[in-house]
Amino acid sequence: MKVYNTLSKRKEEFTPLEEGKVKMYVCGPTVYNLIHIGNARPMIVFDTVRRYLEYRGYQVDYVSNFTDVDDKIIAKAMEEGVDAEVISQRYMQECKKDMEEMNVKPATVHPLATQEIDGMIEMIQTLVDKGFAYAAADGTVYFRVKKFPEYGKLSHKNLDDLQSGFRSLQVSGAGQKEDPLDFVLWKPKKEGEPSWPSPWCDGRPGWHIECSVMAKKYLGDEIDIHAGGEDLIFPHHENEIAQSECCNGKIFSRYWMHNAFLNIDNRKMSKSLGNFFTVREVGEEYDLQTLRFFMLSAHYRSPLNFSRELMTAAKNGLERIQTAAEHLRHVKDQGEGGPLTGEEEKLLEQANDFAAKFREAMEDDFNTADAIAAVFELVKFSNTHAKEGCTKAFGEKLYETMETLTDILGLQLEVKEEILDQEIERLIEKRQAARKAKDFQKADQIRDMLLEKGILLEDTREGVKWKRV
């Protein structure tokens, strides 16, 4: 199995540190708002990588954090007049809902930065003791970048070029840094911000140290795969390597995987351009299985363009697969009894070729675009050969193959029955009529039925409001 390693800039044969096991860390979101579709791409991509590794028989320890202390979280908390924890907990739960809708499996561990502060202080102290870090007069602790000769090995940036790039910039903390390249490990608290006591000052950790500590605690000093969006290569992942390797004295991660950017209508997604979409907003227009299918329709290292036209094409493509699966379910339920015929056995050998093509694509740096193409070949084959008069056994075998391949991609073959807006309004009217007639049992039954279908009702002075949950 070949994996493209950002560190070496080439595909490498994947060999885990421990036979049969894979230690994988994926940088998670900062929880200050609903996640956007840019956040969704690494979630879906690396969930699929995990699924394929598990299909290959590996035990995957998959760690993905939530950054729950950050300037953006604090700003949102101040805006709402609540504690930062209220904001982070709220959006962590919302993020988990979106992940479930996208069929992203929960991580083995979802650590929270705020619960790992002791480990961060311990790692920072080790770096200070080893001479890789120093405290400034105000209690800020910085990492000495020049003390780590390999700094820049992931991003392939030259230290001299980075140094010259800083000369024209007003660098934060420049007055107390030994070198403009040095980055923050710990910073003093500001009024109204969450803080923790430390040997240097009451404050909070820098962003980079968080992931180094969580990876170390839950996976060990050395891990197999570290992954995230390509925007994290520098400085975040570069700084993680520096901290972890200087602290632990070992190679931090053997393979570094990064997904490319997601553009919107061929432009970079940004709030200022008005082309910023949350996963929740996309979910109002499309089933999030369609979003997952769309994300996997391109290779993860290729830039991906999001547009309504492409989402509609993805919806149609996914429906083709689901319709073929529905037909196979009918064959395996209603087909002829008895064993496979000789012709059917030969046909299944051809079907196995499509599964082999799928595996070949995934073995080549998780090429989901080619893997999906192999699924479509299987769909066409099934539509052609699974006809009236086939045995149940033939339908079962084809369905099992299709189910196995789509499950690796995290795609669900059975279509969720979604209740339409008009039907919801009709049932609300029936409930209101029941309440007016004082038939509260019937009213409650309608409310409970809607809740089972994911519709929450709220009785207000303005009338009944509803939302999908």
C-alpha positions as CSV (number, residue, x, y, z in Angstrom):
1,M,0.0,0.0,0.0
2,K,1.4,3.4,-1.1
3,V,0.9,6.6,0.9
4,Y,2.0,10.0,-0.3
5,N,4.2,11.5,2.5
6,T,4.3,15.3,2.7
7,L,7.6,14.9,4.6
8,S,9.4,13.2,1.7
9,K,7.2,14.6,-1.1
10,R,6.7,11.1,-2.6
11,K,4.6,8.0,-2.3
12,E,6.1,5.5,0.1
13,E,5.2,1.9,1.0
14,F,3.2,2.0,4.2
15,T,4.8,0.0,7.0
16,P,3.4,0.6,10.5
17,L,5.5,0.9,13.6
18,E,3.8,-2.2,15.1
19,E,2.5,-5.0,12.9
20,G,-1.3,-5.0,12.6
21,K,-1.7,-1.7,14.4
22,V,-1.9,1.9,13.1
23,K,-1.6,5.0,15.3
24,M,-3.3,7.9,13.6
25,Y,-3.8,11.5,14.7
26,V,-6.0,14.0,12.8
27,C,-6.2,17.6,13.8
28,G,-9.8,18.4,14.7
29,P,-11.8,21.7,14.5
30,T,-11.7,24.7,16.8
31,V,-15.3,24.7,18.2
32,Y,-16.5,28.3,18.2
33,N,-19.2,28.0,15.5
34,L,-20.9,25.4,13.3
35,I,-18.3,23.6,11.1
36,H,-18.0,24.7,7.5
37,I,-17.6,22.5,4.5
38,G,-13.8,23.2,4.5
39,N,-13.7,21.4,7.9
40,A,-15.8,18.6,6.5
41,R,-13.2,17.6,3.8
42,P,-10.5,16.2,6.2
43,M,-13.1,14.7,8.4
44,I,-14.5,12.7,5.5
45,V,-11.2,12.0,3.8
46,F,-9.3,10.6,6.8
47,D,-12.4,8.8,8.1
48,T,-12.3,6.9,4.7
49,V,-8.5,6.3,5.1
50,R,-9.3,4.8,8.6
51,R,-12.1,2.7,7.2
52,Y,-9.8,1.2,4.5
53,L,-7.1,0.5,7.0
54,E,-9.6,-1.3,9.2
55,Y,-10.9,-3.2,6.1
56,R,-7.3,-4.3,5.5
57,G,-7.3,-5.8,9.0
58,Y,-5.4,-3.1,11.0
59,Q,-6.4,-2.1,14.5
60,V,-6.6,1.7,14.1
61,D,-6.2,3.9,17.1
62,Y,-7.7,7.1,15.7
63,V,-7.3,10.3,17.7
64,S,-8.9,13.5,16.7
65,N,-9.0,16.5,19.1
66,F,-11.3,19.4,19.7
67,T,-9.6,22.7,20.3
68,D,-11.8,24.1,23.0
69,V,-9.7,27.1,24.1
70,D,-8.8,29.7,21.5
71,D,-9.0,33.4,20.7
72,K,-12.1,32.8,18.5
73,I,-13.9,30.9,21.2
74,I,-13.1,33.6,23.8
75,A,-14.3,36.4,21.4
76,K,-17.6,34.5,20.8
77,A,-18.1,34.0,24.6
78,M,-17.5,37.7,25.3
79,E,-19.9,38.6,22.5
80,E,-22.6,36.4,24.1
81,G,-21.7,37.2,27.7
82,V,-21.1,33.6,28.7
83,D,-18.1,31.4,29.7
84,A,-15.9,30.1,26.9
85,E,-16.8,26.6,28.0
86,V,-20.5,27.2,27.1
87,I,-19.5,28.1,23.6
88,S,-17.0,25.2,23.1
89,Q,-19.4,22.6,24.6
90,R,-22.3,23.9,22.4
91,Y,-20.4,23.7,19.1
92,M,-18.7,20.5,20.0
93,Q,-22.1,18.8,20.3
94,E,-23.2,20.5,17.0
95,C,-20.1,19.3,15.3
96,K,-20.7,15.7,16.5
97,K,-24.2,15.9,15.0
98,D,-22.8,17.0,11.6
99,M,-20.2,14.3,11.7
100,E,-22.9,11.6,12.4
101,E,-24.9,12.9,9.5
102,M,-21.8,12.7,7.2
103,N,-21.3,9.1,8.5
104,V,-17.9,10.0,10.1
105,K,-17.1,7.4,12.7
106,P,-16.4,8.7,16.2
107,A,-12.6,8.7,17.0
108,T,-11.2,6.2,19.3
109,V,-10.6,9.2,21.5
110,H,-11.8,12.8,21.0
111,P,-9.5,14.7,23.5
112,L,-10.3,18.2,24.6
113,A,-7.4,20.7,24.9
114,T,-8.7,22.1,28.2
115,Q,-8.5,18.6,29.8
116,E,-4.8,18.1,28.9
117,I,-3.3,21.3,30.4
118,D,-1.2,19.4,33.0
119,G,0.4,17.4,30.2
120,M,1.1,20.6,28.2
121,I,2.8,22.2,31.2
122,E,4.9,19.1,31.7
123,M,6.0,19.0,28.1
124,I,6.8,22.8,28.1
125,Q,8.9,22.3,31.3
126,T,10.8,19.4,29.7
127,L,11.6,21.7,26.7
128,V,12.8,24.5,29.1
129,D,14.9,22.0,31.0
130,K,16.5,20.7,27.8
131,G,17.2,24.3,26.6
132,F,14.8,24.2,23.7
133,A,12.5,26.8,25.3
134,Y,12.8,29.9,27.5
135,A,10.5,32.1,29.5
136,A,10.3,35.9,28.9
137,A,9.9,38.5,31.6
138,D,6.1,38.5,31.4
139,G,5.8,34.7,31.7
140,T,5.4,33.9,28.0
141,V,7.3,30.8,27.1
142,Y,8.9,30.5,23.6
143,F,10.4,27.6,21.6
144,R,13.9,28.2,20.3
145,V,13.4,27.3,16.6
146,K,17.2,27.5,15.8
147,K,17.9,24.9,18.4
148,F,16.1,22.3,16.2
149,P,18.3,21.9,13.1
150,E,15.6,20.1,11.1
151,Y,13.0,22.9,11.4
152,G,11.3,23.3,8.0
153,K,11.7,19.6,7.0
154,L,7.9,19.1,6.6
155,S,7.1,22.4,4.8
156,H,10.4,22.4,3.0
157,K,11.0,26.0,4.0
158,N,14.5,27.3,4.4
159,L,15.3,28.9,7.8
160,D,17.2,31.7,6.2
161,D,14.2,32.5,3.9
162,L,11.9,32.5,6.9
163,Q,14.3,34.8,8.8
164,S,14.4,37.3,6.0
165,G,10.7,37.2,5.6
166,F,10.3,38.4,9.2
167,R,12.5,41.4,8.7
168,S,9.7,43.4,7.0
169,L,7.0,42.3,9.4
170,Q,6.0,43.6,12.8
171,V,6.4,40.4,14.7
172,S,4.3,39.7,17.8
173,G,6.4,39.7,20.9
174,A,9.5,40.7,18.9
175,G,10.8,42.8,21.9
176,Q,11.2,39.8,24.2
177,K,12.0,37.0,21.7
178,E,15.5,35.8,21.3
179,D,14.7,35.3,17.6
180,P,11.7,36.4,15.5
181,L,11.1,32.7,14.4
182,D,10.6,31.5,18.0
183,F,6.9,30.6,18.6
184,V,4.7,30.6,21.7
185,L,4.3,27.6,24.0
186,W,2.5,29.4,26.9
187,K,1.1,32.9,27.1
188,P,-0.1,35.1,30.1
189,K,-3.8,35.5,30.7
190,K,-5.7,38.5,29.7
191,E,-8.7,40.0,31.7
192,G,-11.8,37.8,31.3
193,E,-10.0,34.9,29.6
194,P,-9.8,31.3,30.9
195,S,-6.5,30.6,32.5
196,W,-4.5,28.0,34.4
197,P,-1.6,28.3,36.9
198,S,1.8,27.3,35.6
199,P,5.5,27.7,36.8
200,W,5.8,30.8,34.5
201,C,2.5,32.6,34.9
202,D,-1.3,32.2,35.0
203,G,-2.2,31.7,31.4
204,R,-3.0,29.3,28.7
205,P,-1.2,27.1,26.1
206,G,-0.2,28.0,22.6
207,W,-2.1,26.2,19.9
208,H,0.7,24.0,18.6
209,I,1.6,22.4,21.9
210,E,-1.9,21.1,22.4
211,C,-1.7,18.5,19.6
212,S,1.8,17.4,20.5
213,V,0.6,16.6,24.0
214,M,-2.6,14.9,23.0
215,A,-0.9,12.7,20.4
216,K,1.8,11.7,23.0
217,K,-0.7,10.9,25.7
218,Y,-3.1,8.8,23.6
219,L,-0.8,7.3,20.9
220,G,2.8,7.5,22.3
221,D,6.0,9.3,21.5
222,E,6.0,7.9,17.9
223,I,2.9,7.6,15.7
224,D,2.3,6.2,12.2
225,I,0.1,8.8,10.5
226,H,-0.5,12.5,11.3
227,A,-3.1,14.1,9.1
228,G,-5.0,17.4,8.4
229,G,-5.7,20.0,5.8
230,E,-2.7,21.4,3.8
231,D,-3.2,24.8,5.5
232,L,-1.8,23.2,8.7
233,I,1.5,22.1,7.2
234,F,3.1,25.4,8.2
235,P,3.4,26.5,10.9
236,H,1.2,24.2,12.9
237,H,2.5,20.7,11.9
238,E,6.0,22.1,11.5
239,N,5.9,23.3,15.1
240,E,4.4,20.1,16.4
241,I,7.4,18.2,14.9
242,A,9.9,20.6,16.5
243,Q,8.2,20.4,20.0
244,S,7.6,16.6,20.0
245,E,11.0,15.5,18.6
246,C,12.9,17.8,20.9
247,C,10.9,16.7,23.9
248,N,10.7,12.9,23.2
249,G,14.0,12.4,21.3
250,K,12.2,10.3,18.6
251,I,10.7,10.8,15.2
252,F,7.2,12.1,15.8
253,S,5.2,10.8,12.9
254,R,6.3,8.4,10.1
255,Y,3.8,9.6,7.5
256,W,2.2,13.0,7.1
257,M,-1.0,13.2,5.0
258,H,-2.6,16.5,3.9
259,N,-5.8,17.1,1.9
260,A,-6.0,20.0,-0.6
261,F,-8.2,23.0,-0.3
262,L,-11.9,23.2,-1.1
263,N,-12.9,26.2,-3.3
264,I,-16.4,27.5,-3.9
265,D,-17.4,28.2,-7.5
266,N,-13.6,28.3,-8.3
267,R,-12.9,30.9,-5.6
268,K,-11.5,30.5,-2.1
269,M,-14.2,30.2,0.5
270,S,-14.5,33.3,2.7
271,K,-17.2,35.2,4.6
272,S,-16.2,38.4,2.9
273,L,-17.0,36.9,-0.5
274,G,-20.3,35.6,0.7
275,N,-19.5,32.1,-0.4
276,F,-19.1,30.6,3.1
277,F,-21.2,27.5,3.8
278,T,-21.6,25.5,7.0
279,V,-22.3,21.8,6.8
280,R,-25.7,22.5,8.4
281,E,-26.6,24.9,5.6
282,V,-25.6,22.3,2.9
283,G,-27.6,19.7,4.8
284,E,-30.8,21.9,4.4
285,E,-30.5,21.4,0.6
286,Y,-28.8,18.0,0.2
287,D,-28.6,14.8,2.2
288,L,-25.1,14.9,3.8
289,Q,-24.4,11.5,2.2
290,T,-24.3,13.5,-1.0
291,L,-21.7,15.8,0.5
292,R,-19.6,12.8,1.5
293,F,-19.9,11.3,-2.0
294,F,-19.0,14.7,-3.5
295,M,-15.9,15.0,-1.3
296,L,-14.7,11.5,-2.3
297,S,-15.2,12.0,-6.0
298,A,-11.8,13.7,-6.3
299,H,-8.4,12.5,-5.0
300,Y,-7.8,14.0,-1.5
301,R,-4.6,15.8,-2.6
302,S,-6.4,17.5,-5.5
303,P,-8.1,20.9,-5.0
304,L,-11.9,20.4,-5.0
305,N,-14.4,22.9,-6.3
306,F,-17.8,23.0,-4.7
307,S,-20.8,24.2,-6.7
308,R,-24.5,23.4,-6.9
309,E,-24.0,21.8,-10.3
310,L,-21.4,19.5,-9.0
311,M,-23.4,18.7,-5.9
312,T,-26.4,17.8,-8.1
313,A,-24.2,15.6,-10.2
314,A,-23.0,13.9,-6.9
315,K,-26.6,13.5,-5.8
316,N,-27.5,11.8,-9.1
317,G,-24.4,9.6,-8.9
318,L,-25.1,8.4,-5.4
319,E,-28.8,7.7,-6.4
320,R,-27.6,5.5,-9.2
321,I,-25.7,3.4,-6.7
322,Q,-28.5,3.3,-4.2
323,T,-31.1,2.4,-7.0
324,A,-28.8,-0.5,-8.1
325,A,-28.6,-1.7,-4.5
326,E,-32.3,-1.5,-4.1
327,H,-32.7,-3.7,-7.2
328,L,-30.2,-6.2,-5.7
329,R,-32.1,-6.3,-2.5
330,H,-35.2,-7.2,-4.5
331,V,-33.3,-10.0,-6.3
332,K,-32.0,-11.5,-3.1
333,D,-35.5,-11.4,-1.5
334,Q,-37.6,-12.5,-4.5
335,G,-35.1,-14.5,-6.7
336,E,-35.1,-18.2,-7.4
337,G,-34.1,-20.6,-4.6
338,G,-31.2,-23.1,-4.9
339,P,-27.5,-22.7,-5.4
340,L,-25.7,-20.4,-7.8
341,T,-25.8,-21.6,-11.5
342,G,-22.6,-22.2,-13.4
343,E,-23.2,-19.0,-15.4
344,E,-23.7,-17.0,-12.2
345,E,-20.4,-18.3,-10.8
346,K,-18.6,-17.1,-13.9
347,L,-20.4,-13.7,-13.6
348,L,-19.3,-13.3,-10.0
349,E,-15.7,-13.8,-11.0
350,Q,-16.1,-10.7,-13.3
351,A,-17.7,-8.9,-10.4
352,N,-14.7,-9.7,-8.2
353,D,-12.5,-7.9,-10.8
354,F,-14.4,-4.6,-10.0
355,A,-13.7,-5.2,-6.3
356,A,-10.0,-5.8,-7.2
357,K,-9.9,-2.5,-9.1
358,F,-11.4,-0.8,-6.1
359,R,-8.7,-2.2,-3.8
360,E,-6.0,-1.3,-6.3
361,A,-7.2,2.3,-6.3
362,M,-7.3,2.6,-2.5
363,E,-3.9,0.9,-2.3
364,D,-2.5,3.7,-4.5
365,D,-2.6,6.6,-1.9
366,F,-6.3,6.2,-1.2
367,N,-7.5,7.2,-4.7
368,T,-11.2,7.4,-3.9
369,A,-12.1,8.9,-7.3
370,D,-10.9,5.7,-9.1
371,A,-12.4,3.6,-6.3
372,I,-15.8,5.2,-7.0
373,A,-15.3,4.5,-10.8
374,A,-14.9,0.8,-9.9
375,V,-18.2,0.9,-7.9
376,F,-20.0,2.4,-10.9
377,E,-18.6,-0.5,-13.1
378,L,-20.1,-2.9,-10.5
379,V,-23.4,-1.0,-10.7
380,K,-23.6,-1.2,-14.5
381,F,-22.7,-4.9,-14.3
382,S,-25.4,-5.6,-11.7
383,N,-28.0,-3.7,-13.6
384,T,-27.2,-5.8,-16.7
385,H,-26.9,-9.3,-15.2
386,A,-29.1,-9.3,-12.0
387,K,-32.4,-10.0,-13.9
388,E,-35.6,-11.9,-13.4
389,G,-34.8,-15.6,-13.0
390,C,-31.6,-15.1,-11.1
391,T,-31.0,-17.0,-7.9
392,K,-31.3,-15.3,-4.5
393,A,-27.7,-16.4,-3.9
394,F,-26.5,-14.4,-6.9
395,G,-28.3,-11.2,-5.7
396,E,-26.9,-11.7,-2.2
397,K,-23.3,-12.1,-3.5
398,L,-23.5,-9.0,-5.7
399,Y,-25.1,-7.0,-2.9
400,E,-22.5,-8.1,-0.3
401,T,-19.7,-6.9,-2.7
402,M,-21.4,-3.6,-3.3
403,E,-22.1,-3.1,0.4
404,T,-18.5,-3.9,1.4
405,L,-17.0,-1.4,-1.1
406,T,-19.5,1.4,-0.3
407,D,-19.1,0.9,3.5
408,I,-15.3,1.5,3.1
409,L,-16.3,4.8,1.5
410,G,-18.8,5.5,4.3
411,L,-21.7,5.6,1.8
412,Q,-25.0,4.1,2.9
413,L,-26.9,2.1,0.4
414,E,-30.3,2.4,2.0
415,V,-32.0,5.8,1.3
416,K,-33.1,7.6,4.4
417,E,-36.8,8.4,4.3
418,E,-36.9,12.1,4.8
419,I,-40.2,13.7,5.7
420,L,-41.1,16.6,3.4
421,D,-41.9,20.1,4.7
422,Q,-45.5,20.0,3.4
423,E,-46.1,16.7,5.3
424,I,-44.7,18.3,8.5
425,E,-47.0,21.3,8.1
426,R,-50.0,18.9,7.5
427,L,-49.2,16.9,10.6
428,I,-48.8,20.1,12.7
429,E,-52.3,21.2,11.6
430,K,-53.7,17.8,12.6
431,R,-52.0,18.1,16.0
432,Q,-53.4,21.6,16.5
433,A,-56.9,20.3,15.6
434,A,-56.5,17.5,18.1
435,R,-55.4,19.9,20.8
436,K,-58.4,22.1,20.1
437,A,-60.6,19.1,20.4
438,K,-58.8,18.3,23.7
439,D,-57.6,15.0,22.3
440,F,-54.2,15.4,23.9
441,Q,-53.2,11.8,23.5
442,K,-53.5,12.1,19.7
443,A,-51.6,15.4,19.8
444,D,-48.8,13.8,21.8
445,Q,-48.7,10.8,19.4
446,I,-48.2,13.2,16.4
447,R,-45.5,15.1,18.2
448,D,-43.7,11.9,19.2
449,M,-44.0,10.5,15.6
450,L,-42.4,13.7,14.2
451,L,-39.6,13.5,16.8
452,E,-38.8,10.0,15.7
453,K,-38.4,11.4,12.2
454,G,-36.0,14.0,13.5
455,I,-38.5,16.9,13.7
456,L,-38.6,18.9,16.9
457,L,-41.7,21.0,17.7
458,E,-41.7,24.1,19.8
459,D,-45.0,25.7,21.0
460,T,-44.5,29.5,21.1
461,R,-46.8,32.6,21.4
462,E,-46.4,33.0,17.6
463,G,-47.5,29.5,17.0
464,V,-45.8,26.1,16.5
465,K,-42.2,26.3,15.2
466,W,-40.3,23.2,14.0
467,K,-36.7,22.3,13.1
468,R,-34.8,19.2,12.0
469,V,-32.6,17.7,14.7
